[in-house]
Amino acid sequence: MGVSRPTSPFTLSVNDGTFARYHLNVTVDRGVGSGDTVSKVASGTYDIGQADLYSMVRFMGETRHPLIAVFMVNDNLRWQSRPWPRATSPSRRTS
């Protein structure tokens, strides 16, 4: 199984035996996209999955099947390092 930043906590823990030491039977399978992951979790094929939030919201809107997002992964470092623009008060704006 390949390792990438968003999946490394899971893949490394399987590979180095951390999950096994705690008697957890965990397997990590390669996915084929967030839409597919959401469908597989909703159908019960998998207990958990990693997918983008948009795919979850879209799936729930189309099927009314409840899903729960446990945490979010921000893998876009450009957003983290970019300063936010300063807000200007309406009285200072020039048009």
C-alpha positions as YAML, in Angstrom:
chain: A
units: angstrom
residues:
- id: 1
  name: MET
  ca: [0.00, 0.00, 0.00]
- id: 2
  name: GLY
  ca: [1.38, 3.37, -0.97]
- id: 3
  name: VAL
  ca: [1.71, 6.17, 1.55]
- id: 4
  name: SER
  ca: [0.49, 9.71, 1.02]
- id: 5
  name: ARG
  ca: [0.06, 12.52, 3.53]
- id: 6
  name: PRO
  ca: [-3.71, 12.16, 4.13]
- id: 7
  name: THR
  ca: [-3.62, 8.37, 4.50]
- id: 8
  name: SER
  ca: [-0.28, 7.94, 6.24]
- id: 9
  name: PRO
  ca: [-1.67, 7.62, 9.79]
- id: 10
  name: PHE
  ca: [-3.72, 4.64, 8.65]
- id: 11
  name: THR
  ca: [-1.35, 2.92, 6.22]
- id: 12
  name: LEU
  ca: [1.70, 3.26, 8.46]
- id: 13
  name: SER
  ca: [-0.21, 1.94, 11.47]
- id: 14
  name: VAL
  ca: [-1.23, -1.14, 9.49]
- id: 15
  name: ASN
  ca: [2.28, -1.67, 8.09]
- id: 16
  name: ASP
  ca: [4.16, -1.27, 11.37]
- id: 17
  name: GLY
  ca: [1.74, -3.42, 13.40]
- id: 18
  name: THR
  ca: [0.35, -0.68, 15.64]
- id: 19
  name: PHE
  ca: [-3.26, -1.70, 15.02]
- id: 20
  name: ALA
  ca: [-2.41, -5.39, 15.56]
- id: 21
  name: ARG
  ca: [-0.74, -4.62, 18.91]
- id: 22
  name: TYR
  ca: [-4.04, -3.16, 20.08]
- id: 23
  name: HIS
  ca: [-5.97, -6.17, 18.71]
- id: 24
  name: LEU
  ca: [-7.61, -4.12, 15.96]
- id: 25
  name: ASN
  ca: [-8.32, -5.90, 12.69]
- id: 26
  name: VAL
  ca: [-7.77, -3.05, 10.22]
- id: 27
  name: THR
  ca: [-7.28, -3.28, 6.49]
- id: 28
  name: VAL
  ca: [-6.66, -0.37, 4.16]
- id: 29
  name: ASP
  ca: [-7.80, -0.70, 0.56]
- id: 30
  name: ARG
  ca: [-7.00, 1.62, -2.30]
- id: 31
  name: GLY
  ca: [-9.98, 3.71, -3.30]
- id: 32
  name: VAL
  ca: [-11.21, 4.86, -6.67]
- id: 33
  name: GLY
  ca: [-12.55, 8.25, -5.68]
- id: 34
  name: SER
  ca: [-14.64, 9.93, -3.03]
- id: 35
  name: GLY
  ca: [-17.98, 9.18, -4.69]
- id: 36
  name: ASP
  ca: [-17.22, 5.46, -4.72]
- id: 37
  name: THR
  ca: [-15.99, 5.56, -1.11]
- id: 38
  name: VAL
  ca: [-19.17, 7.24, 0.11]
- id: 39
  name: SER
  ca: [-21.35, 4.66, -1.68]
- id: 40
  name: LYS
  ca: [-19.38, 1.74, -0.20]
- id: 41
  name: VAL
  ca: [-19.60, 3.09, 3.35]
- id: 42
  name: ALA
  ca: [-23.32, 3.85, 2.99]
- id: 43
  name: SER
  ca: [-24.01, 0.33, 1.67]
- id: 44
  name: GLY
  ca: [-22.18, -1.28, 4.60]
- id: 45
  name: THR
  ca: [-19.38, -2.73, 2.46]
- id: 46
  name: TYR
  ca: [-16.90, -0.72, 4.58]
- id: 47
  name: ASP
  ca: [-17.18, 0.57, 8.13]
- id: 48
  name: ILE
  ca: [-15.33, 3.84, 7.48]
- id: 49
  name: GLY
  ca: [-13.76, 5.64, 4.56]
- id: 50
  name: GLN
  ca: [-11.93, 8.80, 3.61]
- id: 51
  name: ALA
  ca: [-13.79, 11.01, 1.18]
- id: 52
  name: ASP
  ca: [-14.22, 14.68, 0.49]
- id: 53
  name: LEU
  ca: [-17.06, 16.47, 2.25]
- id: 54
  name: TYR
  ca: [-18.67, 17.57, -1.01]
- id: 55
  name: SER
  ca: [-19.19, 13.94, -2.04]
- id: 56
  name: MET
  ca: [-20.84, 13.18, 1.28]
- id: 57
  name: VAL
  ca: [-23.18, 16.17, 1.10]
- id: 58
  name: ARG
  ca: [-24.11, 15.39, -2.50]
- id: 59
  name: PHE
  ca: [-24.77, 11.72, -1.69]
- id: 60
  name: MET
  ca: [-26.97, 12.60, 1.29]
- id: 61
  name: GLY
  ca: [-28.90, 15.13, -0.80]
- id: 62
  name: GLU
  ca: [-29.56, 12.59, -3.55]
- id: 63
  name: THR
  ca: [-30.34, 9.55, -1.39]
- id: 64
  name: ARG
  ca: [-31.40, 10.92, 2.02]
- id: 65
  name: HIS
  ca: [-29.05, 8.31, 3.52]
- id: 66
  name: PRO
  ca: [-27.49, 9.70, 6.73]
- id: 67
  name: LEU
  ca: [-23.69, 9.75, 6.93]
- id: 68
  name: ILE
  ca: [-21.47, 11.20, 9.66]
- id: 69
  name: ALA
  ca: [-18.25, 13.12, 9.04]
- id: 70
  name: VAL
  ca: [-15.86, 12.41, 11.92]
- id: 71
  name: PHE
  ca: [-12.98, 14.71, 11.00]
- id: 72
  name: MET
  ca: [-11.61, 16.71, 8.10]
- id: 73
  name: VAL
  ca: [-8.18, 16.58, 6.53]
- id: 74
  name: ASN
  ca: [-6.78, 19.76, 4.99]
- id: 75
  name: ASP
  ca: [-4.18, 18.65, 2.49]
- id: 76
  name: ASN
  ca: [-3.88, 22.00, 0.72]
- id: 77
  name: LEU
  ca: [-0.78, 23.61, 2.21]
- id: 78
  name: ARG
  ca: [-1.10, 26.62, -0.07]
- id: 79
  name: TRP
  ca: [-4.22, 27.68, 1.83]
- id: 80
  name: GLN
  ca: [-2.45, 27.33, 5.14]
- id: 81
  name: SER
  ca: [0.45, 29.55, 4.15]
- id: 82
  name: ARG
  ca: [-1.47, 32.24, 2.27]
- id: 83
  name: PRO
  ca: [-2.34, 35.30, 4.35]
- id: 84
  name: TRP
  ca: [-6.00, 36.27, 4.41]
- id: 85
  name: PRO
  ca: [-6.79, 39.64, 2.84]
- id: 86
  name: ARG
  ca: [-7.51, 42.38, 5.30]
- id: 87
  name: ALA
  ca: [-11.09, 43.50, 5.57]
- id: 88
  name: THR
  ca: [-11.72, 47.16, 4.97]
- id: 89
  name: SER
  ca: [-14.48, 49.03, 6.70]
- id: 90
  name: PRO
  ca: [-17.23, 50.41, 4.42]
- id: 91
  name: SER
  ca: [-16.32, 53.98, 5.37]
- id: 92
  name: ARG
  ca: [-12.74, 53.54, 4.08]
- id: 93
  name: ARG
  ca: [-13.56, 51.95, 0.75]
- id: 94
  name: THR
  ca: [-12.97, 53.93, -2.37]
- id: 95
  name: SER
  ca: [-14.98, 53.11, -5.47]
...
